Amino acid sequence: MKQTSYRSVKTVTVAVTTAILSTSSLFAADAEGSVLKRYVIDGGWPMILIGLLIIALIALCVFNFMNLSKAKFAPEDLKAGLMDHMVNCRIRSAIELGASHPSYLGRMMAYALPNVDARRPEDLGRDYVEDAIADFTINENRKSMTLVNYISLIAQSAPMLGLFGTVLGMVGAFGTLASGDGSADPSMLAGDISVALLTTLWGLVTAIPSLTAYFFFKNKLNNLVAECHQSAEELLNASIQTVNGDAHLAKIPEGVAV
């Protein structure tokens, strides 16, 4: 599954890169004072690095939108099938159903349900099942968070690249002033100032949506995992209730004598 994920990222990246390069070619064909030249090309070569970060951000967002979905974590049809097996205490059938499904919930139940202990009818070995669920969650969340954390890396790197371009532009501007004995033509400074300002602008333009996307996908992942845990709890409770239904009802009085 990990190879499939990275293959999907590569495919999305290639598609996004092709689209951006095609659009850039169209802009480049315009007059010298085009929007592309004024707001991108005049930023100098540091804009190439920031452009790569933008491409990576778009690719990661598209992939995470596709990957972090309810259908891939807790599909309703799987929950219904598992509930039917668990209500009837068909634990082995539930394990087989979970193992045959590539979703997060299916794999989690296939990993945790073998820890059900029929020798403990009062709770069916709930503590062992919950420990297995916790182990599965730690391992799987680390994989899912990897590509989300890359978005955080972009959010932190983009302003630094913008600052790098700013410093580079100011160094060039002061170098131009020094070579002209302090009275350089303003038009000679325009290029260096463009590098300083445009890289800062695009660094912030990249960082702000990156930070927003990072917290959005992180919260979405946490919510999907929490939903899977809640479903697992309901499934286990269904089997425990079936096994101990009569004993549980016996503890509940029909009325209170007065």
Summary of the structure (lengths in Angstrom):
residues: 258
radius of gyration: 28.6
end to end distance: 63.7
largest distance: 105.4
contacts: 787
relative contact order: 0.13
helix: 82%
strand: 0%
